[in-house]
Amino acid sequence: MAEIVNLRQVRKQKDREAARAKGIEAAAKSGRSKALKALEKARADKATRDLDGAQREGAD
């Protein structure tokens, strides 16, 4: 006996997969993801804060 399939769910799943593939392709084109850019910026900000915090006061 054939399995009952909800055509609406199949269509939506196909659309999701197409959107995901398009997103992966766009991410590969642009290089880095938004999360990676944010992580890099956060690391740079922390390095700047750490460097400024280690600076001696009154060293002219």
C-alpha positions in Angstrom: 0.0 0.0 0.0 1.3 3.5 -0.8 2.2 5.9 1.9 0.0 8.9 2.4 1.8 12.2 1.7 0.7 15.7 2.6 1.6 17.7 -0.5 1.7 21.0 1.3 4.3 19.7 3.8 6.4 18.3 0.9 6.2 21.6 -1.0 7.2 23.6 2.1 10.1 21.2 2.9 11.3 21.5 -0.7 11.2 25.3 -0.5 13.1 25.3 2.8 15.8 23.1 1.3 16.1 25.5 -1.7 16.3 28.5 0.5 19.0 26.8 2.6 21.0 26.0 -0.5 20.7 29.5 -1.7 21.9 30.8 1.7 24.9 28.5 1.7 25.8 29.7 -1.8 25.5 33.3 -0.8 27.6 32.8 2.4 30.3 31.1 0.3 30.2 34.1 -2.1 30.5 36.7 0.6 33.2 34.9 2.5 32.4 34.9 6.2 29.1 34.5 8.0 27.6 37.2 10.2 28.4 35.1 13.3 32.1 34.9 12.3 32.3 38.6 11.6 30.8 39.3 15.1 33.2 36.9 16.7 36.1 38.5 15.1 35.0 42.0 16.1 34.4 40.8 19.7 37.9 39.3 19.8 39.5 42.5 18.5 37.5 44.6 21.0 38.6 42.4 23.9 42.3 42.6 22.7 42.0 46.4 22.7 40.5 46.5 26.1 43.1 44.1 27.5 45.9 46.2 26.0 44.5 49.4 27.4 44.0 47.8 30.8 47.6 46.7 30.9 48.9 50.2 30.1 50.8 51.9 32.9 49.5 55.2 34.2 51.8 58.3 34.2 54.4 56.8 31.9 55.3 60.0 29.9 
